[in-house]
Amino acid sequence: MVLVLNVENSKDSDYEEFAEMTTNKETKPKKKHVLQNWKVLTTVKETYVEKYTDSLIRDKKWLFKNEYKKGNYYVLKCEEGQNCLYKRRIEVKEVPLNLPQEHYLSEICNTVFEKKIHELKVEENDQIHSNHFDSEKINEMFLERGTGMSEFSKVLVQKLNLHLKKHIERIQDLKALLQENYS
């Protein structure tokens, strides 16, 4: 009796096949790190970083993406084209400040942000805007990004919720302390 094995694969083991598959994979080229040279663009006082970044989109000044945040720095990448190397860096400094009553952020600053406001130092790198989409596509992207709730509104709602929660906890403490004499 002769046993005939039909061997389609000439590999001695599954390991050899796995090893061959992994070595034949194309490796992705490593991202080239570009050293950024930053220069100061402007300093913005009496604002909040979320309000500033919202205004860039809402006023159609610049379409960007938050690339990362590190410490008190935000780095914004250009979204108007593929692989555009232009970036802005925003240094956020929290400043205690009593705004005059007629200032448009006065009430919010005093009640919600505990009398603190942001001072921003805006810097840009030395790369130029490049590889941008056509103006119709960019306008369409602006309209997509311009809808919905702004980041400043989200932060405001979150801070107001925390502010209300603090007052509710105080009322609960008073109720527990005064018990029947509460009313």
N, C-alpha and C positions, 0 to 999 in steps of 0.2 A: 504494500500500500504506500502510495506516494502522496504526500501532502504538498499541494501547490499553493503558495501564498502570492497573492497579487499585491505587490508593493508599488504604490504610486509615488511614494515619497522616499527618496534615497537617504534621508536623514536618519541617524542612529537614535535620536531621541527627540522628544518635544522641546527640550531645552535648546538644542542646536537650531531648531526652526525659530524659536522665540528670539534667540540671540541674533540670528540673521535678519529677522524683521526689524529689530530695534537698531541694528547698525546701519541698515539701509535707509532709515528715515532721514529726510532732509532736515538739517538744523537751521533754525531761524537765525538770521544775522542779529547780533547784539545791537541794541539801540545805542546810537552814538550820543554821548553826553556832550551837550553844548554849554560851555561856561557862559553864564549870563553877566553882562556888564550893565548895571542899573544906573539910570540917571533920574534925578528928581523931576517930576512933571509938574506937580502942584501940591499945595497943602490945603485941605478942606477942613474948616473949623465948624463947630456947632452943628453936627449931623450925627447920623448913625451909619455904620458900614453897610447894613442891609438897605437903608434908604438910598445911599449913594449908588450901590450896584443896581438896584431897581431902576433908578433914574437913567442909567446908561442904556437900558433896554427900552424903557417906556418912552424916552425922548429920542429914540433911534440914533443914539450917539455911537454905540458900539455893541456888537453882538458877541458875547463872551461865554465861557464855561468856567466854573470854579474848578481849577485844576487840583489844588490842594490848599490846606491851611496848616501852618506850622507856627505854634506859639501865637504871637500877636500879628502874624503876617498872613495875608490871603494872596494867592497867586492866581490870576485870571488869564486864561488862554483864549486866543482869538478863535471864534467859531464861524467866521465869515468865509473860510476856505479850508480845504483839506491840507493838513500838515503845515499850516501857517505858524511860523516860529515867533510871531509877535506876542509878548506877554506884558502884563502889568502886575506890579506887586504893590499891595496896600498894607502899610503899617498902621495898626489901630492902637491908639492910645486913649484910655478911658480917663476923662477929666471931670473932677467934681465942679459943678457950675450952677449958679443960680441965674437962670435966664430971666430977662425982664418979662413982665406979664403980657406984653403985646407980641412977644416972639411966638411964632407959629408952633414951636415944639415945647413951649413953656409948660403947659398942663401935663402933657405926656411925660416930660422929663421929671417933673416934680413928683407926680403920683405913681408912675409905673417904673421908671428907671432909677429911682432913689437919688434924684438930683445929680445924675452922672450922664455925661454925653461923650461922644467920640470925636477925636481929632484925628484926621487921616493924612498920612503922607503918601502920596501916589507917585510911584516910580514906573518907568518903562524900560524894557531891555533895548539893546541896540540893533535888534533884528527888524527887518521891514515886513510890512504886510505882504503876503504873497499867496499864490494859488487860490485866489478868491473865486467864488461862484459868480455867475452873472447877476446883474442888479435885480432882475425879477425873482430869482431864487432867494437872494438875500432878503428882499422885501417880504417874501412868503415866510421865511424863517423868523423875521422880526415879528410878524403877525402871530405866528404860533407861540413865540416866547412872551408876547405882550398880553396874552389872555390869562385869566385865572387870578388867583390871589397872589399878591406880591410877597416877597420874603419879609419885608418890613411888617406887613400886616400879620403874617404868621407869628413873627417874634412878638408883636404887640399883643395878639390874642393870648399867646402862651404866658407872657408876663402878667397880663390882666387876670388870667386864671389863677396864677400863683398869688397875686395880690388879693384877690377875693378869698382864696383858700385860707390865707393868713387871718383875714378878718372873721371868717366863719369859725376858725379854731378859737379865736379870742372870745367870740360870743358863747361858744360851747363851754369854755373855761369859766366864764362869768355865770352861766346857768348852773354849772356844777357847784360853784362857790356859794351862790346866793340861794340855790334850791327853790324853796317855796316863796321866798321874798322876791324872786326874779320879776314877776309881773308888776 
